[in-house]
Amino acid sequence: MIVLLLSLACAAVASSRPAHATEASAADLKKAEALATEGKVYFRSKLFSKSADKFMQAFGVSKRPALVYNAARAYEEAGKFEEAMAMFEHYQTIASGDAKGKAAAAERVASIRARVAKQAAIDAQKKAKA
């Protein structure tokens, strides 16, 4: 499921551009595509922090919002929940016209917040018993 979502988000990279983005040159798009491909390889290899870095490097070149979503998923899988939430929230601000993507990002943030709260409660119970 994770790989499917990541693949769908990466596929959207090829066709989505925010209306406010400056057109990237063909060379920039090629560089961004190569960086995104590296990000996918790292993700599949469960090297999630490296994956997120590559997706954000690709975003820096192309400004394609799907790359921010991919970075957020990689941070989430790495257990870097604060970074994941920040990236999902950033995605929501830049993904103009993508209501489904924005809704999915909002759901991910809610899920992460619930997971973090649940873990905090468990940790507090353990500490109280110690």
C-alpha positions as CSV (number, residue, x, y, z in Angstrom):
1,M,0.0,0.0,0.0
2,I,2.8,2.4,0.9
3,V,4.7,1.7,-2.3
4,L,1.5,2.1,-4.3
5,L,0.8,5.5,-2.7
6,L,4.4,6.6,-3.3
7,S,4.2,5.4,-6.9
8,L,1.0,7.3,-7.5
9,A,2.4,10.4,-6.0
10,C,5.6,10.1,-8.0
11,A,3.6,9.5,-11.2
12,A,1.8,12.8,-10.4
13,V,5.1,14.5,-10.5
14,A,5.3,14.0,-14.2
15,S,2.0,15.7,-14.9
16,S,1.4,18.2,-12.1
17,R,2.7,21.7,-11.8
18,P,1.5,24.4,-9.5
19,A,0.1,27.4,-11.4
20,H,2.5,29.8,-9.6
21,A,5.7,27.8,-10.4
22,T,8.3,29.2,-12.7
23,E,8.9,26.8,-15.6
24,A,11.9,24.7,-15.0
25,S,14.3,24.1,-17.8
26,A,14.5,20.7,-19.5
27,A,17.8,20.1,-17.8
28,D,16.3,21.0,-14.4
29,L,13.4,18.6,-15.0
30,K,15.8,15.8,-15.9
31,K,17.8,16.5,-12.8
32,A,14.6,16.5,-10.6
33,E,13.5,13.3,-12.2
34,A,16.8,11.6,-11.4
35,L,16.7,12.8,-7.8
36,A,13.1,11.6,-7.5
37,T,14.1,8.2,-8.9
38,E,16.9,8.0,-6.3
39,G,14.3,8.9,-3.6
40,K,12.1,6.0,-4.8
41,V,15.0,3.6,-4.7
42,Y,15.9,4.7,-1.2
43,F,12.3,4.4,-0.1
44,R,12.0,0.9,-1.4
45,S,15.2,0.0,0.3
46,K,13.7,1.4,3.6
47,L,16.3,4.1,3.8
48,F,13.6,6.7,4.5
49,S,15.7,9.6,5.7
50,K,17.8,9.5,2.5
51,S,14.6,9.1,0.5
52,A,13.1,12.2,2.0
53,D,16.3,14.2,1.3
54,K,16.3,13.2,-2.3
55,F,12.6,14.1,-2.7
56,M,13.2,17.5,-1.2
57,Q,16.3,18.0,-3.4
58,A,14.1,17.2,-6.4
59,F,11.4,19.6,-5.1
60,G,14.0,22.3,-4.8
61,V,14.7,21.9,-8.5
62,S,11.2,21.4,-9.9
63,K,8.9,22.8,-7.3
64,R,6.5,19.9,-7.9
65,P,4.2,19.5,-4.8
66,A,4.0,15.7,-5.1
67,L,7.7,15.5,-4.1
68,V,6.9,17.2,-0.8
69,Y,4.2,14.6,-0.2
70,N,6.7,11.8,-1.0
71,A,9.2,13.4,1.4
72,A,6.5,13.5,4.1
73,R,5.7,9.8,3.7
74,A,9.4,9.0,3.9
75,Y,9.8,11.0,7.1
76,E,6.7,9.3,8.5
77,E,8.2,5.8,7.7
78,A,11.5,6.9,9.3
79,G,9.6,7.7,12.5
80,K,10.4,11.4,12.1
81,F,6.9,12.5,12.9
82,E,7.5,16.2,13.4
83,E,9.2,16.5,10.0
84,A,6.5,14.4,8.4
85,M,3.7,16.6,9.8
86,A,5.6,19.7,8.7
87,M,6.0,18.4,5.2
88,F,2.3,17.3,4.9
89,E,1.2,20.7,6.1
90,H,3.6,22.4,3.6
91,Y,2.1,20.2,0.9
92,Q,-1.4,21.4,1.8
93,T,-0.3,25.0,1.2
94,I,1.4,24.4,-2.2
95,A,-0.8,21.7,-3.8
96,S,-3.2,24.1,-5.5
97,G,-6.1,22.4,-7.1
98,D,-5.4,19.0,-5.6
99,A,-8.3,18.5,-3.2
100,K,-7.7,14.8,-2.9
101,G,-4.0,15.2,-2.2
102,K,-4.7,17.9,0.4
103,A,-7.3,15.7,2.1
104,A,-4.9,12.7,2.1
105,A,-2.2,14.9,3.7
106,A,-4.7,16.2,6.3
107,E,-5.6,12.5,7.1
108,R,-1.9,11.6,7.5
109,V,-1.3,14.5,9.9
110,A,-4.3,13.5,12.0
111,S,-3.1,9.9,12.0
112,I,0.4,10.9,13.0
113,R,-0.9,13.1,15.8
114,A,-3.0,10.3,17.1
115,R,-0.1,7.9,17.0
116,V,2.2,10.3,18.8
117,A,-0.5,11.0,21.5
118,K,-1.0,7.3,22.0
119,Q,2.7,6.7,22.4
120,A,3.0,9.6,24.8
121,A,0.2,8.1,27.0
122,I,1.9,4.7,27.0
123,D,5.2,6.3,27.9
124,A,3.5,8.2,30.7
125,Q,1.9,5.0,32.1
126,K,5.3,3.3,32.0
127,K,7.0,6.1,33.8
128,A,4.2,6.2,36.5
129,K,4.7,2.5,37.2
130,A,8.5,2.8,37.5
